[in-house]
Amino acid sequence: MTAAHWLFGDQLGPAFIAADSDGPDRSAPLVMIESRAVFRRRRFHRAKAHLILSAMRHRAAELGDRVTYVSAETYREGLRRAVDTAPLTVCHPTSRAALGLVRSLDNVTVLPPRGFLVSHEDFAAWAQGHRGEGLRLESFYRHVRRDHDLLMDGGEPAGRRWNLDHDNREPPPRGARSLGAPAPYRPREDDIDAEVRNDLDRWERDGDVSFVGRDGPRMFPASRREALAALRRFVSHRLAGFGAHEDAMLADDDTMSHSLLSSSLNLGLLDPAECVERAETAWRAGEAPLNSVEGFVRQIAGWREYVWQLYWHFDEDYRTSNTLRHTAPLPGWWNDLEADAVTARCLATVLRQVRDTGWTHHIPRLMVLGSHALQRGWDPAAVTDWFHRCFVDGYDWVMLPNVVGMSQYADGGRMTTKPYTSGGAYIDRMSDLCGPCRYRPDRRVGEDACPFTAGYWNFLHRHRGTLAHTPRVARVLGGLDRLKDLPELLEQERDRGNGPP
């Protein structure tokens, strides 16, 4: 008897049913389970819930009679109804909780992970060879480039440079409200989307689940066909302009030249190899500059792979890392995405983008949302959960290293060499967000004091003893002694508390 193969909701591309040496049988029947308990456990963004269910149901429609699709309260209940105690295979899940579940089932065989470039075994060997120098991204990225022959000319990196990040930190063009990039791919909703939306409406009315954010027309692909169209659109029309301004922000141009492919990659609709290979082909054909292509390749073959591997490499205790001992709860206005309650234009703009779409690009996530949470001393576990719930591309493996390690510096530098936070001057330089704001980025104290500028110095003061041993921060700490208004600043920040800035 051929074992059935179970597809999780983030294993929706062809790679997860490919019948190769580590895959399911070519004739294996397939099982998909839609678990209501997943949406009860967390208050997800409504657009995220819609995207996941739409993608699962689109995949089931494509697979037709080969798949048994079960809507159940839990995965265990769904499996009982689908296969009872018959044998199952499943590709290695993407979360520790899901892996624990499948390993607890007597009838399930776990196959190797798919959807990534680097195996756990390869990473472990690389990490073993770098124990003395730390598990830094740049070294790992070069390893992946060499091993997969990505942007390589023989044994040398294309253009004789591994990292073109220096070329990709340009502020937005002065006075421009938009980069003027061609619009990203947008899918058209269909009957499946309408069915999902009706179900979510009914669940909310019945009090079964509660969501946050808005669910407008679906912005992101929910099928392999749509994801490929989005990839083609990006490579052909947007990749060329991606690099130089990838770290910039514009109030009226939230997508700029970004790919918007992260949700498709994380649902398994796209494979990372096909994304980076198409980008490299565009460069070799003279259709996109090297700095844009290298920046895109680094995000996928570098950072995405690095985060995936660290999630499994660090033990489960990493989840509770809290070196800075931040314990403040997330305030209600933040949890409810109440952007209109916020005065600071940068934070209001980004929170509004999250509320309306469940997405914003990496710099607003890190240098606006994450930076504010870090400066306010919010519990890093709660911040991680918020990012997981509120972003369409957020999964446990994505957000745990990204938030605990990079954004909140809760691991004390195991992943990064400094806390990623700044005063308002950085936001002012890299965006058009500060001009009309009532707060001034160069003011630390007073009614017009920028919450990020004041928050930055307050953060450094609060953690001076801990950060004094961090080389990339130690020099900045000396600036605290030159702040004549530091007592007033500290009192001001105590009074400001956890309310919307």
C-alpha positions in Angstrom: 0.0 0.0 0.0 1.4 3.4 -1.0 1.6 5.8 1.9 -0.4 9.0 1.5 1.6 12.3 1.6 0.6 15.2 3.9 1.0 18.8 2.6 1.1 21.6 5.2 -0.3 25.0 4.3 3.2 26.3 3.5 4.1 23.4 1.2 2.1 24.3 -1.8 4.5 24.2 -4.7 5.5 21.3 -7.0 8.7 20.6 -5.1 6.8 19.2 -2.2 5.3 16.3 -4.2 8.2 15.7 -6.5 8.9 12.0 -6.7 12.7 11.9 -6.3 14.9 9.9 -4.0 13.7 11.9 -0.9 10.2 12.5 -2.0 6.8 10.8 -1.8 5.8 8.1 -4.1 4.7 9.3 -7.6 1.3 7.8 -7.1 0.9 8.8 -3.5 -2.6 10.1 -2.6 -2.3 13.5 -0.9 -3.8 14.9 2.3 -4.4 18.6 3.2 -5.9 19.7 6.5 -7.4 23.1 7.3 -7.2 23.5 11.1 -9.5 26.0 12.7 -7.4 25.8 15.9 -4.5 27.5 14.1 -6.6 30.7 13.8 -7.9 30.4 17.4 -4.5 30.3 19.0 -3.3 33.6 17.6 -5.1 36.8 16.5 -3.8 36.8 13.0 -4.0 39.6 10.4 -7.2 39.1 8.5 -5.3 39.4 5.1 -2.9 36.7 6.2 -5.7 34.3 7.2 -7.3 35.0 3.8 -4.1 34.4 1.9 -3.2 31.1 3.6 -6.7 29.6 3.2 -7.0 30.9 -0.4 -3.6 29.4 -1.3 -4.5 26.0 0.3 -7.9 25.8 -1.4 -6.4 26.9 -4.8 -3.8 24.1 -4.4 -6.5 21.6 -3.5 -8.5 22.6 -6.6 -5.4 22.1 -8.8 -4.7 18.6 -7.4 -8.3 17.5 -7.9 -9.2 13.9 -7.0 -5.7 13.1 -5.9 -6.1 15.1 -2.6 -8.3 14.6 0.4 -9.0 18.0 1.8 -10.3 18.1 5.4 -11.6 21.1 7.4 -11.2 20.1 11.0 -10.8 21.6 14.5 -7.2 20.2 14.8 -4.6 18.5 12.7 -5.0 15.3 14.7 -8.8 15.2 14.1 -8.2 15.9 10.4 -5.7 13.1 10.1 -8.1 10.7 11.7 -10.8 11.6 9.2 -8.5 11.5 6.2 -6.4 8.4 6.8 -7.2 7.0 10.2 -4.0 5.1 11.1 -2.7 4.4 7.6 0.9 5.4 6.9 1.8 8.9 5.9 4.8 10.8 4.7 5.4 14.6 5.1 8.2 16.9 4.2 10.0 18.3 7.3 7.7 21.1 8.6 8.9 24.7 9.0 8.2 25.1 12.8 9.3 23.2 15.9 5.7 22.8 17.0 4.7 21.2 13.7 7.8 19.0 13.7 7.0 17.9 17.3 3.4 17.0 16.2 4.4 14.9 13.2 7.1 13.1 15.2 4.6 12.2 17.9 2.5 10.3 15.4 3.3 6.6 15.0 2.3 6.4 11.3 4.2 9.4 9.9 7.6 9.4 8.2 9.3 12.7 8.0 11.1 13.4 4.8 13.9 16.0 4.4 13.0 19.7 4.2 12.3 21.3 0.8 12.0 24.9 -0.3 15.6 25.9 0.7 19.0 25.9 -1.0 21.1 24.6 1.9 20.5 21.3 3.8 20.8 21.1 7.6 23.8 18.8 7.2 25.6 21.3 5.0 24.9 24.1 7.4 26.1 22.1 10.3 29.4 21.3 8.5 29.8 25.0 7.7 29.0 26.1 11.2 31.5 23.5 12.6 34.2 25.1 10.5 33.4 28.6 11.7 33.1 28.1 15.5 36.0 30.5 16.3 34.7 33.4 14.3 31.0 33.2 14.8 28.1 32.4 12.5 28.1 35.6 10.6 25.9 36.2 7.5 28.6 37.4 5.2 30.7 34.3 5.5 27.7 32.0 5.1 26.5 34.0 2.1 29.8 33.5 0.3 29.6 29.8 1.1 26.2 29.6 -0.5 27.3 31.6 -3.6 30.3 29.3 -4.1 28.4 26.1 -3.5 25.6 26.9 -5.8 27.6 28.8 -8.4 25.5 32.0 -7.9 26.8 35.2 -9.5 30.3 33.6 -9.9 32.8 34.1 -12.6 35.0 31.0 -12.1 36.3 31.2 -8.6 35.6 34.9 -8.2 32.4 36.8 -7.4 30.8 38.6 -10.3 32.2 42.1 -10.6 35.0 41.1 -8.2 33.0 42.0 -5.2 30.9 39.8 -2.9 28.8 42.5 -1.4 27.5 45.6 -3.2 25.5 46.8 -0.2 27.4 50.1 -0.2 25.8 50.8 -3.6 22.4 50.0 -2.3 21.9 52.5 0.5 20.8 55.6 -1.5 18.1 57.8 0.1 15.0 58.4 -2.0 15.4 61.0 -4.8 14.9 64.4 -3.3 11.3 65.7 -3.7 10.0 62.5 -5.3 6.8 60.9 -3.9 7.5 57.7 -5.8 10.4 55.8 -7.4 8.2 55.6 -10.5 8.8 51.9 -10.8 6.3 49.8 -12.8 3.5 48.5 -10.6 4.0 45.1 -9.0 1.9 42.1 -10.1 -1.5 42.0 -8.6 -3.7 38.9 -8.7 -7.4 38.8 -9.5 -9.7 37.3 -7.0 -12.0 34.5 -7.9 -14.7 32.3 -6.4 -12.3 30.6 -4.0 -11.3 34.0 -2.6 -15.0 34.9 -2.1 -15.6 31.5 -0.4 -12.7 32.1 2.0 -13.9 35.6 2.8 -17.4 34.4 3.5 -16.0 31.7 5.8 -13.9 34.2 7.7 -16.8 36.5 8.1 -18.9 33.7 9.5 -16.2 32.6 11.9 -15.9 36.1 13.2 -19.7 36.5 13.6 -19.9 33.3 15.4 -17.1 34.4 17.8 -14.9 31.5 16.8 -11.9 33.6 15.9 -10.8 37.2 16.0 -8.6 39.0 13.5 -6.7 42.2 13.3 -6.2 44.5 10.3 -8.1 44.8 7.1 -8.7 42.3 4.3 -9.0 44.2 1.1 -8.6 42.7 -2.4 -5.9 40.0 -2.1 -2.5 41.5 -2.9 -0.3 38.4 -3.0 -0.3 35.2 -5.1 -2.3 32.3 -3.9 -1.3 29.8 -6.6 1.8 28.6 -8.4 0.6 30.3 -11.6 0.1 33.7 -9.9 3.5 33.4 -8.1 5.3 32.7 -11.4 3.6 35.7 -12.9 4.7 37.9 -10.0 8.3 36.6 -10.4 8.3 37.3 -14.1 6.9 40.8 -13.5 9.5 41.6 -10.9 12.5 40.4 -12.9 11.3 41.9 -16.2 10.1 45.3 -14.9 11.2 46.0 -11.3 14.5 44.3 -10.6 16.6 46.8 -12.5 15.5 49.6 -10.1 15.6 47.6 -7.0 19.1 47.9 -5.7 20.1 51.5 -5.1 17.0 52.5 -3.1 16.2 49.1 -1.3 16.8 50.7 2.1 14.8 53.9 1.4 11.2 54.7 2.4 8.6 56.9 0.8 5.2 57.7 2.5 3.2 57.3 -0.7 5.2 54.5 -2.3 5.2 51.5 0.1 6.3 48.9 -2.5 8.9 51.0 -4.3 10.9 48.4 -6.4 10.7 45.5 -3.9 9.8 42.1 -5.2 6.8 41.3 -2.9 7.8 37.6 -3.4 8.4 36.7 0.3 4.9 35.3 0.9 5.1 33.2 -2.2 8.4 31.8 -1.2 7.2 31.1 2.3 4.0 29.4 1.1 6.2 27.1 -1.0 4.7 28.5 -4.3 8.2 29.6 -5.5 11.5 27.9 -5.0 14.4 30.1 -4.0 16.7 28.5 -6.7 14.4 29.6 -9.5 14.2 33.2 -8.1 17.9 33.8 -7.9 18.7 32.0 -11.2 16.2 34.2 -13.1 17.7 37.3 -11.5 21.2 36.2 -12.5 20.0 35.5 -16.0 18.7 39.0 -16.2 22.0 40.5 -15.2 24.0 38.3 -17.7 21.6 39.4 -20.4 22.2 43.1 -19.6 18.7 43.6 -18.3 19.5 44.6 -14.7 22.6 46.1 -13.0 24.7 43.9 -10.8 24.0 45.9 -7.6 20.3 45.2 -7.9 20.7 41.6 -8.7 23.3 41.0 -6.0 21.1 42.7 -3.5 18.1 40.5 -4.4 20.3 37.3 -4.4 21.7 38.3 -1.0 18.1 38.6 0.4 17.1 35.1 -0.7 20.3 33.0 -0.9 21.9 34.9 2.0 19.5 36.2 4.6 16.5 33.9 4.0 18.7 30.8 4.1 20.7 32.1 7.1 17.5 32.8 9.1 16.1 29.3 8.3 19.2 27.6 9.4 19.7 29.5 12.6 16.1 28.7 13.6 17.0 25.1 13.7 20.7 25.5 14.7 19.9 27.4 17.9 18.1 25.3 20.6 14.6 26.0 21.7 15.8 28.2 24.6 16.6 30.8 22.0 12.9 31.6 22.0 13.1 33.0 25.5 16.4 35.0 25.0 16.1 38.3 26.7 19.6 39.7 27.3 18.3 43.3 27.8 15.6 42.1 30.2 12.8 43.9 28.4 9.4 43.0 29.9 7.0 45.8 29.0 3.8 44.5 27.5 2.7 45.5 24.0 0.2 48.3 24.3 -3.3 48.0 22.9 -2.9 50.6 20.2 0.0 48.6 18.8 -1.8 45.2 19.0 -4.9 46.6 17.3 -2.9 48.4 14.6 -4.4 51.8 15.6 -2.3 53.8 13.2 -4.6 56.8 13.4 -3.8 57.1 17.2 -0.1 57.8 16.4 1.2 61.3 15.8 4.8 60.4 14.7 4.4 60.3 10.9 6.9 57.5 10.3 5.3 55.1 12.8 1.8 56.0 11.8 2.6 55.5 8.1 4.2 52.1 8.6 1.6 50.9 11.1 -1.1 52.0 8.6 0.6 49.9 5.8 0.6 46.9 8.1 -3.0 47.4 9.1 -4.2 47.7 5.5 -2.0 45.1 3.7 -0.2 42.9 6.3 3.1 43.9 4.7 5.8 46.5 4.6 9.4 46.1 3.4 12.4 45.2 5.5 13.6 48.7 6.5 10.2 49.9 8.0 10.1 46.6 9.8 13.6 46.9 11.3 14.2 50.7 11.6 10.7 51.9 12.4 8.6 49.1 14.0 11.4 47.0 15.5 13.4 50.1 16.6 10.4 51.6 18.4 9.7 48.3 20.2 13.4 48.0 21.2 13.6 51.6 22.5 10.4 51.1 24.5 11.7 47.9 26.2 8.8 45.7 25.0 9.0 41.9 25.8 10.8 40.4 22.8 8.7 37.3 22.8 5.6 39.4 22.5 7.2 41.4 19.7 8.1 38.2 17.9 4.5 36.9 18.2 3.2 40.3 16.9 5.3 40.1 13.8 4.4 36.5 13.2 0.7 37.3 13.4 0.5 40.6 11.6 2.6 39.9 8.5 1.4 37.8 5.5 4.9 36.3 5.2 5.4 35.8 8.9 6.1 32.3 10.2 7.8 31.0 13.3 11.1 30.2 11.6 11.1 33.6 9.9 10.3 35.8 12.8 12.1 34.1 15.7 15.7 34.9 14.5 14.7 38.1 12.7 13.0 39.6 15.8 14.8 38.0 18.7 18.2 38.1 17.1 18.3 41.1 14.8 15.5 43.5 15.6 15.4 43.2 19.4 19.0 42.2 20.1 17.5 39.8 22.7 20.2 37.2 22.1 23.0 39.6 23.1 24.8 39.5 19.8 24.7 35.8 18.8 23.3 36.9 15.4 24.3 40.5 14.9 27.1 42.7 16.1 25.0 45.6 17.4 21.4 46.6 18.2 19.6 47.9 15.2 18.1 51.2 16.4 18.7 54.8 15.6 17.5 58.4 16.2 15.3 60.3 13.9 18.2 61.5 11.8 18.5 58.1 10.1 14.8 58.0 9.2 15.0 61.6 8.0 17.9 60.8 5.7 16.4 57.6 4.3 12.8 58.8 3.8 10.4 61.6 3.2 8.5 60.9 6.4 9.9 63.5 8.7 9.2 66.7 6.8 5.5 67.2 7.6 5.7 65.5 11.0 5.0 67.6 14.1 8.2 66.1 15.7 11.6 67.2 14.6 14.4 64.6 14.2 17.1 66.8 15.6 15.1 67.5 18.9 15.6 65.4 21.9 13.6 67.3 24.5 10.4 69.3 24.3 7.0 69.1 22.7 8.5 68.7 19.2 11.1 66.1 20.4 11.3 63.2 18.0 10.3 59.9 19.8 13.0 58.0 18.0 15.7 60.5 18.8 14.8 60.8 22.4 14.1 57.0 22.6 17.5 56.2 21.1 19.4 58.1 23.8 17.1 56.8 26.5 17.8 53.2 25.3 21.6 53.8 25.2 21.5 55.2 28.8 19.4 52.3 30.1 21.7 49.7 28.7 25.0 51.5 28.9 26.6 48.8 31.1 25.6 46.0 28.8 26.4 47.7 25.5 29.8 49.1 26.7 31.3 45.8 25.7 29.9 45.9 22.2 32.6 47.4 19.9 30.2 48.9 17.3 28.3 50.7 20.1 30.9 51.6 22.6 32.1 54.7 20.8 28.5 56.1 20.5 28.0 55.7 24.2 30.5 58.4 24.9 28.0 60.8 23.4 25.8 60.4 26.4 28.3 62.3 28.5 28.0 65.3 26.2 24.2 65.5 26.5 23.6 68.4 28.8 19.8 67.8 28.7 20.1 64.1 29.5 18.2 64.4 32.9 15.3 66.2 31.2 15.3 63.6 28.4 15.1 60.7 30.8 12.3 62.3 32.7 10.4 63.1 29.5 10.7 59.4 28.3 9.5 58.1 31.7 6.4 60.4 31.4 5.9 59.3 27.8 5.4 55.7 28.8 3.8 53.2 26.5 1.3 55.4 24.8 1.2 56.2 21.1 3.9 58.7 20.3 
